[in-house]
Amino acid sequence: MKPKNLILSALCSLLTFTLCAQSREPLSFTENKGQWDARVRYRADVPGGALFLHEDGFTVLQHNSEDISRIQEEIHHRTGRGGIKLRSHAYRVSFEGANPKAAIEADKVQASYSNYFIGNDPSRWAGNCREFLAVNIRNLYPGIDIRYYSENGSLKYDLLVHPGGRVSDIALRYTGADGLSVNKEKQLEIRTSVGTVRELSPYSYQYNDLGRQAVNVSYQVSGNVLRFRAKEYDPKTLLVIDPTMIFSSFTGSKSENWGFTATYGPDGSFFGGGIVRDDGFPTTTGAFEEDHQGGDWDIGIMKLNPTGSSRIYATYIGGGATEQPHSLFSDPAGNLVIAGRTNSADYPTRAPNALPPSTTGTGYDIVVTKLNASGSALIGSMRIGGTGNDGVNISPSRGRNSLQYNYGDDGRSEVILDAAGNVYVASCTSSTDLFLRNAFQTASGGLQDAVLLKLSPDISTVLFSSYLGGSGNDAAYVLALDPVSGRLYAAGGTESPNFPTIGPGIPGLSRGGIDGFVVALPATGGPLVHSKYVGTGQYDQVYGIQFDRFGFPYVMGQTLGTWPNVNATYYANGRQFIAKLKPDLSDFVYSTAFGTTSATQPNLSPVAFLVDRCENVYVSGWGGNLTASGPTFSSAGTSGLPTTPDALVMNPPYSSPSQTDGKDFYFFVLKKNATQQLYGAFFGENAPTGSVPDHVDGGTSRFDANGVIYQAMCANCNSPKAYFPTTAGAWSRVNGANCNLAMVKIAMNLAGLATGVQSAINGVARDTAGCVPLTVQFRDTVANAISYEWDFNGDGVTDQTTTAANAEFTFNATGTYRVRLIGEEPKLFEFERLSRRHVGPVRVAAFTRVHFDRVGAGLGDRVHLKLTEGPPPLLRLDLVVFEATEQ
């Protein structure tokens, strides 16, 4: 095997928190055509400052984050105070001893350009200044290149050390900084007049036959010169330093604002939902409800831009009593669907409510509301229920009782959307006269039943509504759609000895007093297709269900029993379980447990779950004891949970990955097939013993498909206040009340590289029809590769190679065409996405990836890939087996 390159990939020092792109779209580097100092070759502008690239280094302009916050406050609220001074600091980083004739090359040119006609000196004017997504400097040192680019809104650089290159040659000299040092936690500290920035000790890893292996890389500082030291690494394999904190922000509410739920928008924007007690929530002018509606608690929704630096909108939603948001989901247009509950008689609705004829709603009812993309109006809103409590798990009063095991379990439910925009809801009811339509179970089974609902995209029509349960208490918490069969799967908890199961139980599991369950049914409604208990002889509940792209369901939850280890190399015998099931639920593919082995209670109350494109499994949850109006919800807490060397550490309040006060959020990633732990990290404040933990008050948060967590938190509730970690430039770094909804976005960077083909005809994105001759514009929506190979007619031959993420092709004959894109990235893998295009006035269907071993593969055909080496620094992934399936 030929030796491969060493890549030192790092976030540029100081830029992690202050220099962020405006969105998840990659930031661009604009060429200098005379509008700036001649030493500048390219410039990247971001909200927190700017970066200027030279042949031998870069200059950082950093603004004071508090000044920016005051300016934003002035802009948002028009206080008229004025007179705000923006303090800034600039320093230069040069590569000492570097090649003065190193070639600087920009790549991935964009269709957009910038014009600079500022001032009255024409020599400083410049037009048609091209913009690029990356800049490379070749042969910076012998055998070493550098590449600047952005990832998830943060600037990064890779140092590519080819065979024969030496890491010890790399030296970065800082000029203009007030000081440079490495602290006792091995972090780099850069002191400036506008604050000190700490960069975590550079975590590094390589891949070998055993998987990902940590490598010891450290900073070395002498005066104002920074070097890297890499010990005991294999110079023939890839070395990477990751992951990325994107932002952490409060809503800034001056009224009590408890955190419940979060989701992502189509552009990486952040939706956060909670409840607000009074006026003081920072709503936007023109929002659907700018003022509190006078009841006990209203829903408060805030949308932040992808970097968390700006509020897009914020609104109340409520009536004269009490509301809760339990789950959020955004459609591709950025409209937000909210599922929760209300006992307000005047909760805002648009469609006829789905209630029994004899009532206008008593107690709590389930509500489903859809806000438009600007947060200014309702697209649809409906309440669904009966004469009992609906959307309330066991009781609105919080205490450990039956299925209400964790603090906030009274407010668990989930909403998801299918590709057509139809809305699915999992919840629960104690009503014996629940509004039903096309129900597969037409009568209440007992004390409390699970509820499954399907609504039209505009929330005007109930497509089906059904009970699900036995003679005891039952609740549905989570939902997922099988990407292969299209069936709807639901999961939750049951206390019923006669829950409607189908066929033999899952081998290795048994019934206890409280168990989890999983059911499958047609997405159009109808009788159950599969149904199983999921549990041991002790307490168990399922709090997450997700699918891989091959149609295998995965479940996650809590257990107090001995959870079975099936085909899992990683098994910790803890109180949280993860299992991959066969699609018919007949058996495990694998089953494992994680957490502290000596715990008598679960460590975590789970709130988010994901299976990524690489079949890695992600879990988010919080731990710690919490007392609610008397009763205490006990927990083993986060102390002792395993962390990984690459764990993100927010300093302050913590200085090492293993530090926790036992009451934090915890993020866990399990490698494909349960072979090892890929990631483990804590997040939260370091509060005194006995204080309120970082938590949620109910509801779901979400990982996106790339493994980026969008986490809602009810944060910073103690008095006196402990330090809660927010990021520079975030919308609000101030908790204006006792508790505030905190919104945290972190990229785990473990989901591999992806590409996403999108077509346009005559400028209309995603157009699916046309007549010959038909010119189609294609673009990669991810735009994260260094080159692109386009095959427009499905013959396996590359028709066009570009460094830009877009291409154009004219089809001159009617027919069916399979368009293939291969993106190449100087990291570990390449992926591609296929589109099946019918040219002429016919429809288009999309397919998942990649590299066919033969031409003509169609739906359901098995295709193979092989692993080959590309020219350095590329490693091309070709060895995977998968089914080509319709998306």
N, C-alpha and C positions, 0 to 999 in steps of 0.2 A: 504493500500500500504506500502510495506517495505521501510524504509529510505534508501536513496541512498547516495553515497559518495560525499564529497566535493573535487573538484580537482582544485588546483591552478596551472594553466598552464602558463608558462612564457618563454620568450626568456632569455637565460642565460645572466646576466649582462655582458656587454662589448662585447658579441659575436654577437650581431645583425648585425653589419656592418663589423667586421673584421674577423670573423671565418665563412667562407662559404664553402660549398662543391664544388667540381669541376664541378658538373652538377646537374640536377634535381634528379638524382639517389641519394638515401639517403647516407649520409656519414657513414662510418663504424668505429666501435670501435675494435681495435686490441688488443688481449690478450697479457699480459706480461709473457714471459717464460724465463726471465732472461736477456733480451737484454736491459732493462732499470732499473732504481732504483727500489729496491724491494717494495717500498711503492706504486708504481704505479700498478694498476690492469688492466687498459685499457687506450689506447691512441687513439685519433682521430686527424688525420693530415688534415689541410686545408691550402689554399694559404696564409691566413693572419697570420698563426701561428699554435698552437697546443693546445689541451686540454688533461690533464692527470687526470684520475679518481682515487680517493682513496676511501676507505670504508667510510670515514667521510667527503668527500668533493671533491674538484677538484683544479687543478693548471692551470692557463691560461698563455700561452706564446704568447705575442703580438709583431708583428714587426711594425716598422714605415712605414706607407703607402707611404710616399713620397720616402723613400729609395727603396721600392719595385717598385714603378713607374719608378725610375731612372734605376734600374736593368732591368726591362722589356724593357725600351727604349733602353738600351745597347744591350740586346739580340735581339730585333726586328730590330734595325737599324745598329747594328755592328759598333758603332762609334769608338771603339778602345780606348776609354778614360780610362776605367778600374779604379781601385782605389776607388770603391764605397763601403762605409761602411754601413752595415745593422745594424741599432740600434734596440734593442729589450728590452722588459720589461716583467718580469714574476711576478705574484702574486698568492697567494693561498687563496681559499675560503673554510673554514671548517664549518661544522654544529655543532655549540656550544651546548654542553649538549646532543649530540646525543648518541644513543645506540652503545657502542663500539663493540658489538657482532652482529650488524645488518648484515643480510645475503645479499651478493651481487651476483646477478645472471644476466648473459647476455642471451639474447634471439634473435631469428631470425638469426641463424647462416647462413653464406653464403657459397657457394661452393668454393669461392676463399680463398686463404690464403697468408700469407706473410712470407718471409725468411729474416733473418738478419745475414749476415756473414760480419761484418765490423771490421776492425782492426785485430790484431794478438793475441788477447786474446780469446781462445776458450770458456771460461766461459761466455763471453758476446755474444756468438753466439746463435741463436735460429732459428729453422725451423718449418714449418707447423703451424705457429701462426694463429689461427682461427680469423675470422672477423665476427662481429655481427652488427645488425642494431639498437639494443637498449640494455640498461643496466638498471636493476632495483635494488634498495636497499630496502629490506623489513624491516619494523618495525624500520625505522630510528629514529623516535620518537614513543611513544605509540600511536598506531592507525594511523600512518602516514608513507607512503612509498614515494619514489622518483623514477621517471623514466626519464632517459636521452635518447633522440632520435633526429632525424633531420626532418625538414619539409621544403620543397622547398629550400634546400640548406643551411638552417640556423639551428644551434644547439638550441634545446629547452629542457626544463625539466618540468615535471609535478610533483607537490606535491599532493599526493592522501590522503586526510584526511577522514578516515573512521568514521562512527558514534562513538562518544566518543573521537575522536582525537581533539586536540585544535590547531588552527592556531597560537595562541600566543606562543606555544612551539617552533616554528621554529625560529632559529637564525643563520644567516650567518656571520662568522667573516672573514674579509678581512685582510690578512697579506702580506705586501710587496707593497701594493698600496700606492701612495703618499698622498691620501686623499679620504674620502668618505663623501658625503653630499647629502641632498635633497634641491634643489633650490626652488625659490618662485613659480615655475610652477609645483611643486610636482614631479619633475624628479630626478632620482638618478644620481649623478655625481661621476665617478670613475676617479681619477687623477693618471696618470702614467707619466714616463719620456718621453714617445712617444706620449702623447696627452691625452686629457680629453674626455671620452665617456659619453654621456648622455642617460640614459634610460627613456623613457616616463613613466609618472605616470601609474601604473598598472591598465589598464582598465579591468573590470570584468563584467560578466553578468550571469544570470541564466534563465532557461526556466520555464514558468508556463503556465496556461491556456490562458494567454494574449499574449503569445509569449516571445520574448527575453526581459529581464528586466535588466537594469544596476544595478550594486552593487558597493558600495563604498569600494574599497580596496586601501590602501595607504602604502608607505614606511615609516618606522620609523628607524632613524639612531641614535645610541649613540656611539660616538667614532668611532670605526671601525667595529661595529656590525650592521647588517641590519636585521630588522624584518618586517613582514607583519601585517597590521591591517585590518581586514574585518568587516565592520559595517552592521548590519541589513540584514544579509543574512540568507537564509533558509538552515540549515545544512542537510536537507534531499534531496536537489537537487544539480545539478552540477554547479560549478562555473568555468568560463573559462576566460583567459586573452589572447587577440589576438591584431591585425593582424601582417603581416610581410613585411617589406621593403626588397626587394631582391637586387636591385641595381639601380643606376642612374649614367649614364656616358655620356660624350661628345664623338664625334668621334675623337676629337683632330685635326680636319682639320685646316691648317694654311691659307687656302683660304676660302672665303665665302661659307658656307655650310648650306642651308636652309632645314629645316625638313619638310617632307611630310607624310611618311607612315611607318608602321611597322607591323610585324607579328611574329609568333612563329614557331620554328622548331619542329620536332617530338621528340627531346630530351630536349625541353625547351630552346634551343638556341634562340637568338634574332637577327632578321633581321631588319635593319633600312635602309630606303631609303630617299634620298633627292636630291637636285641639288647642283652642285659645279661649281664655276665660273672659276677656273684656276687650275694650278698645286698647290700642297700642301695638297691634300687629302691623308691620310696615307695608300696608297695601299700596298698590299703584293706582294712579289716576285712571279711571275708566275700567277698573276691575269689576267683575260681576257683582260682588258685594264689597264695597270699600269700608263698611262699618260693621262692627259686631251687632248681631241681630237681637240682643237683649236677653237671651236665655242664659243657661249655666255655662255650657261649653259649645262653641262653634268649631267647625272644621276650619283649619287654616292651611292653604296651599301656597307654596312658593316654588317658582321655577327660576333656576340659576343658569347662566350660560355655561358652556362645557368646561371652562377653567374655573368656575366659581367666583369670578371677579365681579360679575354684574348680576343684578336681579332683573329678570325679564318681566315677570309679573308676580303679584302676590294678591290673594283674595280670601275673604271669608266665604263660607258656605254654611248656612244654618237657618234655624228658626228660633222659636221662643223657648226651647227647652235644651236638650242635650244631644249632640252628635258625636260620632267617632268615624274616622277614616281607617279602614282595615287594610286596603290594598289598592295600589295604583298600577295602571298600565297605559302606555302611550301608543297611539296608532302611528302609521308612517307619516302622517301629516302633522304630527305634534299635538293632536287633540288628546286630552287626558281623560281616561275613564277611572272613576273613583267608586269603590264599593265599601260600604260601611253600614252604619245603623243610625236611626234617629227615633226620638219619642216626641218630636215637635210636630204639632198639628199643622203648622204652616211651613214645614220644610219645602223648599222650592222644587216643584216638579213641573213637567210639561205634558207628558203622556197621561192617559187615564191610569190611575194606580191599580196594581194587581192585588186587590184586597177582597175579602169576602163581601158579598152584597150588603150584609147587615151592618157593616162597620166602615168607618173612615180611618181606622187605625187606632188601636189601643196598645199601651205598652210600647215596646220598641218594635220597629219594622226594619227590614233590610232596605237599604237605598242603593241605587246605582245611578250615577250622575256622570254626564259627559260634558266637559268644558271645551270650548274651542281653543285654537292654538295660541290666541292672545290672552286667554283668561278673562275675556270681557263678556262672554255670554254662554248660556247653556245650549248645547246641541240637543240634548235629551236628558230627562231625569225621571225616575220612577221609584215608588216605594212598593215593596212586595212583602206580604205577611198575612197574618190572621189575628185572632183576638188574644193570643198569648204573646210572649216575647219571641221575637225573631232577630237573628243576628247576635244573640247573646248566648255564649257558651256557659251553661249551668245557671249563672246568676250575674247580674250587673254589679253586685257587691263582691269584692275580691277577697278570696280566701281559698286555701287548698281544699278542694272538694270535688270528688269524682274526676271528670275529665279536665277540670280547671286546676292543673297541676303547677303551672308556672305563673308568676306574676304577668298579667297581660293576656293570659289564655282566654279570658272572657271575650276578648276582641280579636280572635283569629278568624280570618276567612281570606279567600283569594279571588281575584279577577284576572282573567287572561282573554286574549283575542285570537281569533283565527285569521287566516290570510284574507278572508272576505270581510273582516271587521266585525263578525258576530261576537257577542260578549258572553262569556261563561263565568259563572260564580259558584263557589263552594262555600257553604255556610251551615247554619243550624237553626232549628225552630222548636219551640215548645207549644206551638199552636196546633190544635186538632182540626182547624178549619183553614189551613194554609191555602192560598190561591194556587190551584193546580191547572196545568194544561199539558196534554200529551204525556201524562205521568206514567212511569213504569212501576211506581208503587203509589197507590192511590189513597192509602190510609196511614195515619200515624202509627208507628209500631209500638210506642211506649212513652216514656217520660220526656225524652228529647230526641229528635231525629236530625240526621244530616239533611241538607237541602242541596240539590243541584239545579241550576237555572241556566237557560240559554235565552239571550235577548237579541233583538235585531241591532244592527250597527248604530242606528239613531236612538236606541233605547225607547222605541215607541211600542214594541210588540214583544210579548213573552212567547218564545218559540217552544220551549218546554219548561216545566216546573214540576219537580217530583220530590217526595219524601225518599229517604234511604235510611233504614235502620231496623232494629229489633225492639225488644220489650224494655230495654234499659236506656241509658243515655248514649247518644251517638252524635258525632260532630265531624263534618268535612272541613279540612283546613287548607288543602292544596290541590292544584289541578295541573295537568299537562296533556298536550295532544301528541299522539304517536305520529311521527313524521312519515312512517311507512304505511300503516293501516288507516290513519286518520281518526282512530278511535279516541274518545275522551277517557282519561284515567283520572281518578280522584282518590285521595287518601286522607286519613285522619285518625280519630280514636273512637273506640267503642267499649261500652260496659255491658253490652247485650250478649247473653249466652246464645241467642238465636239470630244473630246478625245474618243477613241473607248471603251466605257463601255458596260457591259452586265447586263441586268436586273435592278431592282429597286436599288436605292442608299442605303447606310447603314443608318438605322434609327438614327436620331439625328444629322446627318451631312447635309451640304448643299454646293452648289457651290459658290465660290467667284472669284475674278480676278485671283489669283494664288492658286492652290490646290495641295495636294499630290495625288498620285495614287498608286494602287497596282494591279498587273495583275498576272495571273497564266496560264501556258501553258505546254504542254508535254515537258519533257527534251529532247526529240528527235526533237523538233521543231513542227510546225503545228499551227493551229488556237488557239486563246485565249480561255481558258476554263472559267475563271472568270476575271472580270475587274471592278474596282470601283474607283470613286473619293474618296479621304480622306481629308476632310476639312470643314471649316466653311464658313461664308460669308465674312471672311477677308483673309489675307495672311496665307497660310499653305503649308508646304512641308514635305515629308517623307524622313528621312535620315538613317533609320535603319529598317531592317526586319530580323527576326530570328524565329526559330521554337522550340517548346518543343518536347519531345520525342513521344507525342501522335498525332502530326501532326497539332497542332494549331499554326497559324501564329501570331506573335506580331510585331507591328510597333511602331516606335519612330520618333518624329520630332518636328518641331516648329509651333507655331500658334500665331496669333494676335487676334483671335476670342475668344469667350467663349466656351472652349472645354467641351464637355458633360461629366458629372460624371455618369458612369454606373457601378453599382455593386462594387464600390470601397470605402473601408473604408478610405484609404489614398487619399486625394484630396486637392491640394494646390492652384488650380485655377491659375497656373502659365503659362508661355509661352512655356513650353516644354511638350509634351504629350507622353503617353505610352498607347497602347491599345492592348488587346488580342482579336483576331477576330475568328469567326467560319471559318473552312477550306474553305467553299464556299464563304467567304467574305460577307455573307448575313446580318450579325449583329455582334455587340460586344458581347464578353463574359464578359469583363470588359473594362472600359475606365477611364483614370485619367490624371491629369496634375500636374506638379511640377515646382518649381521655386519661385521667389518672387512675391507675389500677386499683388503688386502695379506697377509692371514693365510695361512699354509701348513698350518695345522691348524684344526679347528673351534674356535670360541670357547667353545662351551657343550656340556656333557653335558645333554641335555634330560630333564626329569622330569615336566612337566605340560603339558597342551594343551587348548584349548577353542575352540569356535565359539559365540558367544553369539546371542541372539535377534535382534540387529541385524546378524548375519553378520560381526562383528568377530572377529579371530583372536588368541588369547592363547598365549604360550609362556613357560614358566619353565625355567631351567637354571642350571648353575653352571660356573665356569671356573677355570683355574689348574692348574699341574703338581702331581701328587700321586705320591709314591713309596710303593709297597706291597711290603714285604718284599724290596727289591732293585730291581725294575724300576720305571721312572718312566713314568707316563701323562702324556704331554705335551699341552699345550693352548695355544691362542693367548691364552686368558684374557680377562678382561672389560675390560681397558684399551682405550679407543678405541671401545667400543660406544656407539651414539647414545642420548642421553637426551633427555627432553622437559622444558620449563620447569616442568610440574606434577609432576615426579617427587617422590615421597615421599623425604625425607632424614631419616635418624635422626641427630640431633646431640646428643652424640657418637655415632659416631666421625667422621662426615663433616659438612661444613658447606655443601656445594653439590651439586646433582644430578650433576655430571660427575665427582665424586671417587670413586675406587675404588682398591683396592690391587692390582687385577688378578686377585683370587682370590675374588670375591664371587658371590652369586646375582644373576641379572639377569632382569627381567620386561619382556616386549616385547608390545605390542598393535598389530596391523595393522588398518587400517580396511577396512571392507567393500570387496570387489573390488580389494584391494591398491592403493588410491589414495594412501595416506600412512601414516606411522607415527603412531599415536594416543598411544602411551605408551612410555616407556623409563626404567627405574630400577634402581639397584643396591641390594642389601641384604647386610649382613654386617659383620664386624669389620675394622678397619684393622690388619693384622698385618704384621710385618717380612718383608722379602724372604727367600724360602727356607722360610717357615713353611707349615704345613698349611692349605690353603684351606678356606673354608666349603664343605661338600660334602654328598652323601649316599653311603651305602655300598651302594646298590642300591635298587630299588623305585620306585613311582609316588607322586607327590603329585597333588592335584586342584584345579581351579577349579570352583566351583559355577556354576549357570546364570546367576547375576548377575555373574560375573566376579570373585568373591571368591576369592583364592588361599588354600588350606590347604596350607602348605608345611612339610614335615619337613626338618630339617637336622641333620647331624652337626657340631656347632658347638664352638668355643672349645677346640680340641684342643692349642693350643700352650702351652709353658711357657718363660718366664713368660706369664701370661695377658694377651692383649689384651682391650680392652673390647668385649664383644658386646652389641648394643643390645637390651635388653628394656624392657618398658613398666611404668609405675607401676601397682600393683595386680594385676600378673600373678601366677599361681599360684606360680611360683618364679623369682626373678631371680638365683639362685645356681647355678653349675655345681659340683656337689660332687665331681666326679671329673676325669679327664683330658679326656674328651669327654662331652658330654651331648646327648641328643636335644632340639633346639630346635623349637618349634612356633610358626609365624608365620602370622598371618591379616591380610590386607590387602584392602580393598575398592577396586577400580579405578574404580568408579562410571562405567563407560562403556557399560553394557548396556541403557540406557533404562529407562523405567518399565514396570512390569508390574502386573497384577491377577490374582488367583486366586480363582475362585468355589468355595466349598465349601458343600454342603447338609447339613442335619440334619433328621431327622424324629423328633419326640418326644424330643429331646435326644440322639439317636444320630447322631454325625458320619458323613458320607459314606453315609448310608442311601440305598438305591437302589430301594425299593419301598414301596407304600402303597396304601390304598383311599380312594376319595372319600367325603366331602370330606376332602382331604388338605392339611394345613397344613405348609408347608416353611419352615424358617429358612435363610436364605442369609447367608454372610459372605464378605468379601474377606480372604483369608488374608495378603495383603501389607500391606493397611491403610496405604498410602502416598499416598493421594489426599486432596484437600480436599473433594470432593463425589462422589457416586455416582448414576448414572442406571441404574435397573433396568427391564428389559423382560421381563415374566414369560411372555408368550404368543407371542413371536416375530413380532409384527406390525410391528415397527420403531418403535412408539410407546412413549415412556417412561411407565411406569405409576407409578413412584415415584422421587422424588429424595431422597436422604438425605445428611447430613454425617457420619453414622456409617457404619462399614464393615459394617453388617449390615442386613437387611431380612427381612420375613416376608410370605408370600403363601399364600392358600388356593385350591387348585384344586378346582372343583366338578364337573368333567366329566372322564371318562376320555379319554385321547388322548395325542398326542405334542406336547411343548412345547419350544421352544427359548428358553432363558433367557439374556438378554444383560446384561452389566455394562459400563458405561463409567466409568472412573475419570478424574477431572480433577485435574491437578497443576500448580501455578504454576511450571513449569519449561519444558522443551522439548517434551515429547510427551505424548500419552495413548495408552493401550493398553486392550484389553478382552479378556476370555475368555468363550467361549460354552459353555453346557452344553445338551445335548439330553436332556430329561427325558420319560420315558414315565410318565404318571400312572396309577395302578392297579398291580396286581401284575405289573409288567413291568420290564425292565432299563433302565439308564441308560448312555449313552455320552457321552464328552466330546469337545469340538471345540476347536481353536485359534481365535484371535481373528479378526475384529474387526468393525466397522461395515459391514454388508452394503449394497450399492447396490440390492439388491432383496430382497424377502421370498421365502422358499422355497428358498434355496440349500441344497444338500445335499452329501453326500460327493462329492469330486472336482470339484464345481462351481467355476468361477473367479469370484471376487468382486473388486470394485474399491473403492478408497477414494480420497478426494480431500482435498487440503490446503486448509483454510479457516482464517480467523482467528477466534478467539473474542474475547470482551470481555477487555480487559486484566485480569490479567496472563497470561491463558491463551493458549496456542498449541495448537490441536487438530490432531493428526495424522490425516489421512484419506487420504493418497496412497501406497498400497502395493498391489501385486498379489500374491495368494498363492492357494494351493490350500487349501480347507477339508478337513482330513483328520482321521481318527479318531486320538485320542491312544492 
